[in-house]
Amino acid sequence: MKRLIRLAGLSFYARHGAYRHERQDGQPFTVDLEISYRAKDGSDRLADALDYRAVYAVVARTMEGEPVRLIEAMAERIGRDVLDAFSLVDRVVVRVRKPWAPLGGLSEHTEAESVHER
């Protein structure tokens, strides 16, 4: 059986970005995940499911890790790390949003999406 879960609006303050001030001062980021995984039919046991807290811990470790310049690279890194950490996961879609991207004008956010499958 396949299950699909979504973790939305995971918020982090991290030091990623193309400009020195972004990497020095840090800024907020938001991460959304859509994860498809294999599960036992009809099971209601945590042991048979994907532990959301463990997924959050992987994302947090990645966001707080080595800085990247592009949110595209961060989305890819998170996707790879989730697949590596959880053998039950078949597919993960990662969206990383940066609310204050230096575009030269106002915007709600910029967003990068990465899709990873086994």
C-alpha positions in Angstrom: 0.0 0.0 0.0 1.2 3.5 -0.8 0.6 6.4 1.6 1.1 10.1 0.9 1.9 12.6 3.6 2.6 16.4 3.4 4.6 18.4 5.9 3.9 22.0 5.2 5.4 25.3 6.4 8.5 23.9 8.2 10.2 27.1 9.2 13.9 27.7 9.6 16.3 30.6 10.0 19.5 29.7 8.1 22.5 31.2 6.3 21.9 30.3 2.7 22.1 32.7 -0.3 24.1 34.0 -3.1 25.1 37.2 -1.4 27.5 37.6 1.5 24.9 39.4 3.7 22.5 36.5 3.3 25.1 34.0 4.4 26.4 36.2 7.2 23.1 37.5 8.7 20.9 34.6 7.8 17.2 34.7 6.8 14.0 32.8 7.1 13.1 29.8 4.8 10.1 27.6 4.6 10.1 24.0 3.4 7.2 21.9 2.3 7.4 18.1 1.7 5.1 15.7 -0.1 6.3 12.2 0.6 5.0 8.9 -0.8 6.0 5.8 1.1 5.2 2.1 1.4 3.1 0.9 4.4 1.3 -2.2 5.6 -2.3 -2.3 4.5 -4.6 -0.8 7.2 -1.9 -0.5 9.8 -2.4 2.1 12.5 1.0 1.6 14.2 3.7 4.2 14.2 6.3 1.4 13.7 4.6 0.8 10.2 4.5 4.4 9.2 6.9 7.2 8.4 7.8 9.1 11.6 7.1 12.8 10.9 9.4 13.9 13.7 12.3 11.9 12.2 11.6 13.5 8.8 11.6 17.0 10.4 14.9 16.2 12.1 16.5 15.3 8.7 15.2 18.5 7.1 16.4 20.6 10.1 19.9 19.0 10.0 20.1 19.7 6.3 18.9 23.3 6.6 21.3 24.0 9.5 24.2 22.4 7.7 26.6 23.6 5.0 25.3 26.8 3.3 24.3 26.7 -0.3 23.9 29.7 -2.7 20.7 28.5 -4.4 17.4 27.4 -3.0 17.3 24.9 -5.9 20.4 23.2 -4.5 18.9 23.2 -1.0 15.7 21.5 -2.3 17.8 18.9 -4.0 19.9 18.3 -0.9 16.8 17.8 1.3 15.3 15.4 -1.2 18.4 13.3 -1.3 18.8 13.3 2.4 15.2 12.2 3.0 15.5 9.3 0.5 18.8 8.3 2.1 17.4 8.3 5.6 14.1 6.4 5.0 14.0 3.2 3.0 10.2 3.3 3.1 10.1 6.5 1.0 9.5 6.0 -2.8 9.1 9.6 -3.8 9.6 13.0 -2.2 8.7 16.5 -3.6 10.5 19.3 -1.8 9.6 23.0 -2.0 11.9 25.6 -0.5 10.7 29.2 -0.2 12.7 32.3 0.5 10.4 35.2 1.5 12.9 38.0 1.1 14.7 37.2 -2.1 16.7 40.2 -3.4 14.7 40.7 -6.6 14.9 44.5 -6.8 11.2 44.8 -6.0 8.5 43.4 -3.8 7.4 39.8 -3.9 5.8 37.3 -1.5 8.6 34.7 -2.0 10.7 32.8 -4.4 10.3 29.0 -4.5 12.3 26.1 -5.8 10.9 22.6 -6.2 12.8 19.3 -6.5 11.4 15.8 -7.1 13.2 12.6 -6.1 12.2 9.0 -6.8 13.7 5.6 -6.2 
